[in-house]
């Protein structure tokens, strides 16, 4: 299994999660609603990046399982 690649993906996801939390806190503190946050393009882009990393991680796991 490509552990190094999985560790890189995990670190990137952690960074994105921290960005999302910080962005959400600031967004909500500015008086916007949760619904507005979920429609915000910056927040959605962070969500897309996180989803892409999850897909990459899953592909690595699938490849490993299918070879064993």
Backbone torsions as a table, in degrees:
resi	resn	phi	psi	omega
1	UNK	NA	142.0	-178.5
2	UNK	-83.3	82.1	-175.6
3	UNK	-63.8	-39.4	-179.4
4	UNK	-60.2	-44.5	179.4
5	UNK	-63.3	-41.1	178.4
6	UNK	-65.2	-37.7	177.7
7	UNK	-65.9	-39.1	177.7
8	UNK	-63.5	-45.0	178.7
9	UNK	-62.5	-42.6	179.4
10	UNK	-61.5	-41.8	178.6
11	UNK	-65.1	-42.4	178.5
12	UNK	-63.5	-41.2	177.7
13	UNK	-63.7	-40.9	178.8
14	UNK	-61.0	-43.6	178.9
15	UNK	-62.9	-43.0	179.2
16	UNK	-65.8	-41.0	178.1
17	UNK	-60.2	-43.5	177.8
18	UNK	-63.5	-40.2	177.3
19	UNK	-62.9	-43.6	179.9
20	UNK	-62.1	-44.7	179.8
21	UNK	-62.6	-46.1	179.2
22	UNK	-62.9	-45.3	-179.8
23	UNK	-62.2	-44.9	-179.5
24	UNK	-63.4	-43.6	178.5
25	UNK	-59.5	-47.5	-180.0
26	UNK	-65.7	-40.4	-179.2
27	UNK	-62.7	-48.0	-178.9
28	UNK	-70.8	-35.1	177.7
29	UNK	-65.3	-26.0	178.7
30	UNK	-78.9	-0.6	175.4
31	UNK	98.0	4.6	178.2
32	UNK	-81.2	157.6	-179.2
33	UNK	-87.5	165.5	176.7
34	UNK	-62.9	-36.2	178.3
35	UNK	-63.4	-39.9	177.9
36	UNK	-66.6	-37.4	177.6
37	UNK	-60.9	-45.1	-177.4
38	UNK	-69.2	-15.2	177.3
39	UNK	-100.8	-4.1	-176.8
40	UNK	-73.2	132.1	-176.2
41	UNK	-62.7	-39.4	179.7
42	UNK	-64.4	-44.9	178.9
43	UNK	-64.3	-42.2	179.2
44	UNK	-63.4	-36.1	177.5
45	UNK	-65.5	-39.8	175.6
46	UNK	-62.8	-40.7	177.0
47	UNK	-61.6	-43.6	179.3
48	UNK	-62.7	-42.7	179.4
49	UNK	-63.2	-41.7	179.2
50	UNK	-65.2	-42.3	178.5
51	UNK	-61.8	-39.5	178.1
52	UNK	-63.6	-41.4	178.5
53	UNK	-65.1	-38.5	177.3
54	UNK	-62.7	-42.3	178.6
55	UNK	-63.0	-41.0	178.0
56	UNK	-63.3	-43.7	178.5
57	UNK	-61.9	-45.6	-179.7
58	UNK	-62.8	-36.6	178.3
59	UNK	-64.0	-39.2	178.1
60	UNK	-64.2	-46.0	178.3
61	UNK	-62.0	-43.6	-179.3
62	UNK	-61.8	-44.6	179.4
63	UNK	-60.7	-42.6	-179.7
64	UNK	-64.9	-44.8	-178.6
65	UNK	-67.3	-39.8	-177.7
66	UNK	-70.5	-19.4	178.2
67	UNK	-90.0	-8.2	-178.9
68	UNK	-106.1	NA	NA
